[in-house]
Amino acid sequence: MKPDISRVLSARIAANQPVALATIIAGPCIGQQLLVLPAGADTPTAFTDAALAAAVTVEAIQMLSDGIHGTRLFGDTEVFIEVYPPPPTIIMIGAVHISLELTALAKQLGFRTVVVDARAAFATAERFGHADELVQAWPDEALTGRLHSNVAVVVLTHDPKLDDPALLVALASDVRYIGALGSRKTHAERIDRLSAAGIAPERIAQMHAPIGLNIGGRTPAEIALSIMAQIVAVWNGKPA
Protein backbone atom coordinates (compact mmCIF):
# COMPACT_ATOMS: atom_id res chain seq x y z
CA MET A 1 0.00 0.00 0.00
CA LYS A 2 1.40 3.39 -0.98
CA PRO A 3 2.26 5.60 2.03
CA ASP A 4 -0.25 8.32 1.07
CA ILE A 5 -3.03 5.75 0.64
CA SER A 6 -2.19 4.17 3.99
CA ARG A 7 -2.06 7.55 5.71
CA VAL A 8 -5.41 8.75 4.39
CA LEU A 9 -7.08 5.38 5.05
CA SER A 10 -5.86 5.32 8.65
CA ALA A 11 -6.94 8.92 9.22
CA ARG A 12 -10.44 8.30 7.83
CA ILE A 13 -10.96 5.20 9.98
CA ALA A 14 -9.67 6.98 13.10
CA ALA A 15 -12.05 9.89 12.43
CA ASN A 16 -15.06 7.57 11.93
CA GLN A 17 -15.38 8.74 8.34
CA PRO A 18 -16.50 6.34 5.56
CA VAL A 19 -13.88 5.09 3.14
CA ALA A 20 -13.32 2.13 0.80
CA LEU A 21 -10.10 0.57 -0.47
CA ALA A 22 -10.04 -1.12 -3.89
CA THR A 23 -7.19 -3.46 -4.83
CA ILE A 24 -6.63 -5.18 -8.19
CA ILE A 25 -6.22 -8.88 -7.44
CA ALA A 26 -6.37 -10.42 -10.94
CA GLY A 27 -5.75 -9.26 -14.49
CA PRO A 28 -3.49 -6.42 -15.60
CA CYS A 29 -1.79 -4.23 -12.98
CA ILE A 30 -2.22 -6.59 -10.01
CA GLY A 31 -1.66 -4.80 -6.71
CA GLN A 32 -2.68 -1.32 -7.81
CA GLN A 33 -4.97 0.39 -5.29
CA LEU A 34 -7.59 3.13 -5.19
CA LEU A 35 -9.02 4.88 -2.13
CA VAL A 36 -12.68 5.90 -2.47
CA LEU A 37 -14.65 8.47 -0.47
CA PRO A 38 -18.46 8.73 -0.60
CA ALA A 39 -18.39 12.11 -2.29
CA GLY A 40 -16.06 10.83 -4.98
CA ALA A 41 -13.44 13.42 -4.03
CA ASP A 42 -9.91 13.17 -5.34
CA THR A 43 -8.06 10.57 -3.28
CA PRO A 44 -4.75 8.74 -3.43
CA THR A 45 -4.64 6.13 -6.19
CA ALA A 46 -2.14 3.82 -7.80
CA PHE A 47 -4.53 2.92 -10.64
CA THR A 48 -3.03 3.72 -14.03
CA ASP A 49 -6.32 3.13 -15.90
CA ALA A 50 -8.55 6.20 -15.44
CA ALA A 51 -11.65 4.50 -16.90
CA LEU A 52 -11.23 1.57 -14.51
CA ALA A 53 -10.78 3.96 -11.59
CA ALA A 54 -14.03 5.71 -12.48
CA ALA A 55 -15.98 2.45 -12.74
CA VAL A 56 -14.54 1.10 -9.49
CA THR A 57 -15.34 4.36 -7.71
CA VAL A 58 -19.03 4.13 -8.63
CA GLU A 59 -19.23 0.51 -7.44
CA ALA A 60 -17.26 1.16 -4.26
CA ILE A 61 -19.48 4.08 -3.25
CA GLN A 62 -22.55 1.86 -3.58
CA MET A 63 -20.90 -0.95 -1.62
CA LEU A 64 -19.89 1.50 1.07
CA SER A 65 -23.46 2.75 1.32
CA ASP A 66 -24.69 -0.86 1.61
CA GLY A 67 -21.97 -1.78 4.12
CA ILE A 68 -20.70 -4.76 2.13
CA HIS A 69 -17.33 -5.71 0.69
CA GLY A 70 -16.20 -8.28 -1.88
CA THR A 71 -14.74 -8.83 -5.32
CA ARG A 72 -16.06 -7.30 -8.53
CA LEU A 73 -15.07 -8.00 -12.13
CA PHE A 74 -14.43 -5.12 -14.53
CA GLY A 75 -13.69 -6.64 -17.93
CA ASP A 76 -10.62 -8.82 -17.42
CA THR A 77 -9.70 -7.11 -14.15
CA GLU A 78 -10.82 -8.44 -10.77
CA VAL A 79 -10.92 -5.93 -7.93
CA PHE A 80 -11.37 -6.57 -4.22
CA ILE A 81 -13.26 -3.72 -2.56
CA GLU A 82 -12.97 -3.45 1.21
CA VAL A 83 -15.34 -0.99 2.88
CA TYR A 84 -14.97 0.81 6.17
CA PRO A 85 -18.39 2.26 7.01
CA PRO A 86 -18.47 4.46 10.10
CA PRO A 87 -20.53 3.39 13.10
CA PRO A 88 -24.10 4.70 13.25
CA THR A 89 -23.83 7.99 15.11
CA ILE A 90 -26.25 10.35 16.80
CA ILE A 91 -25.05 13.95 17.11
CA MET A 92 -27.07 15.88 19.68
CA ILE A 93 -27.10 19.67 19.50
CA GLY A 94 -27.64 20.86 23.05
CA ALA A 95 -26.33 19.41 26.31
CA VAL A 96 -29.82 19.31 27.80
CA HIS A 97 -31.79 16.84 29.93
CA ILE A 98 -33.19 15.04 26.87
CA SER A 99 -29.63 14.55 25.60
CA LEU A 100 -28.67 12.89 28.88
CA GLU A 101 -31.42 10.31 28.44
CA LEU A 102 -30.98 9.93 24.67
CA THR A 103 -27.26 9.25 25.05
CA ALA A 104 -27.95 6.37 27.40
CA LEU A 105 -30.61 4.86 25.12
CA ALA A 106 -28.52 5.28 21.98
CA LYS A 107 -25.50 3.52 23.44
CA GLN A 108 -27.62 0.52 24.39
CA LEU A 109 -28.68 0.24 20.74
CA GLY A 110 -25.17 0.43 19.33
CA PHE A 111 -25.05 4.08 18.26
CA ARG A 112 -22.02 6.25 18.79
CA THR A 113 -23.03 9.41 20.66
CA VAL A 114 -21.73 12.95 20.24
CA VAL A 115 -23.05 15.86 22.31
CA VAL A 116 -22.39 19.40 21.03
CA ASP A 117 -22.91 22.63 22.96
CA ALA A 118 -20.98 25.89 23.02
CA ARG A 119 -22.21 26.57 26.55
CA ALA A 120 -19.48 25.28 28.84
CA ALA A 121 -21.77 25.28 31.87
CA PHE A 122 -23.96 22.63 30.21
CA ALA A 123 -21.43 20.60 28.23
CA THR A 124 -19.46 19.14 31.13
CA ALA A 125 -17.75 15.78 31.52
CA GLU A 126 -19.53 15.34 34.85
CA ARG A 127 -22.92 15.40 33.13
CA PHE A 128 -21.99 13.61 29.92
CA GLY A 129 -19.34 11.13 30.93
CA HIS A 130 -21.41 8.41 29.26
CA ALA A 131 -21.22 10.08 25.82
CA ASP A 132 -18.60 8.89 23.36
CA GLU A 133 -17.64 12.47 22.61
CA LEU A 134 -18.44 15.85 24.12
CA VAL A 135 -17.74 18.89 21.94
CA GLN A 136 -17.73 22.42 23.33
CA ALA A 137 -18.14 24.44 20.12
CA TRP A 138 -20.72 26.24 18.05
CA PRO A 139 -22.82 23.61 16.25
CA ASP A 140 -22.01 24.65 12.68
CA GLU A 141 -18.29 24.46 13.48
CA ALA A 142 -18.62 21.15 15.34
CA LEU A 143 -20.56 19.47 12.52
CA THR A 144 -18.01 20.28 9.82
CA GLY A 145 -16.38 17.08 8.61
CA ARG A 146 -18.59 14.82 10.75
CA LEU A 147 -21.65 14.35 8.59
CA HIS A 148 -22.36 11.35 6.37
CA SER A 149 -25.18 8.93 5.60
CA ASN A 150 -24.75 6.98 8.83
CA VAL A 151 -25.42 10.02 11.04
CA ALA A 152 -28.53 11.33 12.78
CA VAL A 153 -28.55 14.99 13.83
CA VAL A 154 -30.86 15.81 16.73
CA VAL A 155 -31.40 19.51 17.52
CA LEU A 156 -32.62 20.09 21.09
CA THR A 157 -31.69 23.54 22.43
CA HIS A 158 -34.89 25.49 21.60
CA ASP A 159 -32.55 28.40 20.81
CA PRO A 160 -32.47 29.53 17.15
CA LYS A 161 -28.96 30.91 17.65
CA LEU A 162 -27.78 27.34 18.20
CA ASP A 163 -30.40 25.31 16.37
CA ASP A 164 -30.52 27.15 13.04
CA PRO A 165 -26.78 27.04 12.24
CA ALA A 166 -26.77 23.31 12.99
CA LEU A 167 -29.79 22.71 10.78
CA LEU A 168 -28.33 24.71 7.90
CA VAL A 169 -25.23 22.48 7.91
CA ALA A 170 -27.17 19.25 8.41
CA LEU A 171 -29.76 20.00 5.71
CA ALA A 172 -26.97 20.61 3.21
CA SER A 173 -25.51 17.15 3.91
CA ASP A 174 -26.53 13.53 3.26
CA VAL A 175 -27.22 12.60 6.89
CA ARG A 176 -29.86 9.91 7.28
CA TYR A 177 -31.96 11.66 9.92
CA ILE A 178 -32.54 15.24 11.05
CA GLY A 179 -34.90 16.04 13.90
CA ALA A 180 -35.66 19.24 15.77
CA LEU A 181 -37.43 19.82 19.06
CA GLY A 182 -40.26 22.34 19.27
CA SER A 183 -43.97 22.86 18.89
CA ARG A 184 -45.71 23.16 15.54
CA LYS A 185 -45.71 26.94 15.94
CA THR A 186 -42.00 26.91 16.70
CA HIS A 187 -41.37 24.72 13.69
CA ALA A 188 -43.43 26.97 11.39
CA GLU A 189 -41.24 29.90 12.42
CA ARG A 190 -38.17 27.72 11.89
CA ILE A 191 -39.32 26.86 8.37
CA ASP A 192 -39.60 30.56 7.55
CA ARG A 193 -36.02 31.17 8.71
CA LEU A 194 -34.62 28.16 6.86
CA SER A 195 -36.49 29.12 3.70
CA ALA A 196 -35.14 32.64 3.92
CA ALA A 197 -31.65 31.14 4.21
CA GLY A 198 -32.16 29.35 0.89
CA ILE A 199 -32.99 25.79 1.97
CA ALA A 200 -35.28 24.11 -0.57
CA PRO A 201 -38.80 23.27 0.64
CA GLU A 202 -38.45 19.59 -0.26
CA ARG A 203 -35.33 19.31 1.88
CA ILE A 204 -36.99 21.06 4.81
CA ALA A 205 -39.89 18.63 4.49
CA GLN A 206 -37.50 15.73 5.15
CA MET A 207 -36.80 17.04 8.64
CA HIS A 208 -38.61 15.38 11.54
CA ALA A 209 -40.28 18.16 13.50
CA PRO A 210 -41.81 18.13 15.98
CA ILE A 211 -39.25 15.46 16.71
CA GLY A 212 -39.99 11.89 17.78
CA LEU A 213 -42.84 9.43 17.43
CA ASN A 214 -46.11 10.55 18.96
CA ILE A 215 -46.19 8.49 22.16
CA GLY A 216 -47.41 11.34 24.35
CA GLY A 217 -44.01 11.75 25.99
CA ARG A 218 -43.70 14.46 28.62
CA THR A 219 -40.57 13.75 30.68
CA PRO A 220 -37.03 13.98 29.21
CA ALA A 221 -36.79 10.19 29.34
CA GLU A 222 -40.09 9.73 27.49
CA ILE A 223 -39.17 12.30 24.85
CA ALA A 224 -35.77 10.66 24.41
CA LEU A 225 -37.53 7.32 23.94
CA SER A 226 -39.78 8.78 21.24
CA ILE A 227 -36.75 10.23 19.44
CA MET A 228 -34.79 7.00 19.67
CA ALA A 229 -37.76 5.01 18.36
CA GLN A 230 -38.08 7.35 15.38
CA ILE A 231 -34.37 7.10 14.58
CA VAL A 232 -34.50 3.29 14.75
CA ALA A 233 -37.53 3.31 12.42
CA VAL A 234 -35.63 5.45 9.90
CA TRP A 235 -32.55 3.22 10.14
CA ASN A 236 -34.75 0.18 9.48
CA GLY A 237 -36.48 1.81 6.52
CA LYS A 238 -39.86 2.11 8.22
CA PRO A 239 -42.24 5.11 8.05
CA ALA A 240 -41.52 7.52 10.88
Helices and strands as residue ranges (DSSP letters): H 3-14, E 19-26, E 33-36, H 50-66, E 70-74, E 77-84, E 89-93, H 97-108, E 112-116, E 133-135, H 139-143, E 151-155, H 160-171, E 177-180, H 184-196, H 201-204, H 220-235
